[in-house]
């Protein structure tokens, strides 16, 4: 089953067949429900590569933006207030035969 699936992946097609067989033996199925988080950045081990077997996977990120605001309250007296905003960004949707985690692997250098 896995050999047929991974043969559709672009970087696997460039591998010698015996290496793709080795990769296929390492794969296991992990099922996620709609809306379930696969991982948060920083939580993933640097040796993980995910493949989308079926369904779609939405890649999103949440960013916290903090802004310090200083304003006068009395003569020669200022107060500082920190305003924090959570921003949600949609990045892309991955289709079957897509993979993710490799960019993180390369960036980290594992």
C-alpha positions in Angstrom: 0.0 0.0 0.0 2.6 2.6 1.0 4.9 1.9 -1.9 2.1 2.8 -4.4 1.3 5.9 -2.5 4.8 7.3 -2.0 5.7 6.6 -5.7 3.4 9.6 -6.4 5.6 11.9 -4.3 8.0 14.0 -6.4 11.2 13.6 -4.3 10.5 9.8 -3.9 10.3 9.4 -7.7 13.9 10.7 -7.8 15.1 8.0 -5.3 16.6 4.7 -6.2 13.9 2.0 -5.8 15.5 0.3 -2.8 15.5 3.6 -0.9 11.9 4.2 -1.6 11.2 0.7 -0.3 13.0 1.5 2.9 11.0 4.7 3.3 7.7 2.8 2.7 8.6 0.4 5.5 9.0 3.3 7.9 5.6 4.8 7.2 2.5 4.3 9.4 -1.0 5.7 9.3 -2.1 8.4 11.6 -5.7 9.6 11.3 -6.8 13.2 12.3 -10.3 14.5 12.7 -11.6 17.5 10.8 -10.3 20.6 12.7 -7.8 18.7 14.8 -4.3 20.2 15.1 -1.6 18.0 13.7 1.2 19.9 15.4 2.1 23.4 16.6 5.4 24.9 15.5 7.9 24.1 18.2 6.1 20.9 19.3 7.3 18.7 16.4 10.3 16.6 16.6 12.8 17.5 13.9 12.7 14.0 12.4 9.1 14.0 11.4 7.8 14.2 7.8 4.0 14.0 7.2 2.3 12.8 4.0 -1.4 13.6 3.2 -2.9 10.3 2.2 -6.5 11.4 1.8 -8.6 14.5 2.6 -7.2 18.0 2.8 -5.0 19.6 5.4 -5.2 23.4 6.1 -2.0 25.0 7.0 -2.5 27.9 9.4 -0.6 29.9 11.9 -1.4 32.1 14.9 0.8 35.1 15.7 0.8 37.2 18.8 1.5 40.9 18.2 2.4 43.0 21.2 2.6 46.8 21.2 3.8 49.0 24.0 1.9 52.3 24.4 3.2 55.0 26.7 1.0 57.9 27.6 1.0 60.8 30.1 -1.2 60.6 33.1 0.1 63.5 35.1 2.8 66.2 34.8 6.1 64.3 34.4 4.4 60.9 35.0 3.8 58.4 32.3 2.2 55.0 32.2 3.0 52.1 29.9 0.4 49.7 28.6 0.9 46.7 26.5 -1.7 45.9 23.9 -1.6 42.2 22.7 -3.5 41.0 19.6 -3.9 37.5 18.3 -3.8 37.2 14.5 -4.8 34.1 12.6 -3.3 33.5 9.1 -4.4 31.0 6.5 -1.3 29.8 4.6 -2.4 27.1 2.2 -4.4 23.8 1.8 -2.5 20.6 1.1 -4.1 17.9 -1.1 -3.5 14.1 -1.1 0.1 13.2 -2.1 1.3 16.5 -0.5 3.8 16.4 2.3 5.0 18.8 5.0 7.6 18.9 7.7 10.5 18.7 5.3 10.9 22.5 5.3 11.2 22.4 9.0 13.7 19.6 8.8 15.8 21.6 6.4 15.6 24.9 8.3 16.5 23.2 11.6 19.3 21.2 9.9 18.5 17.9 11.5 
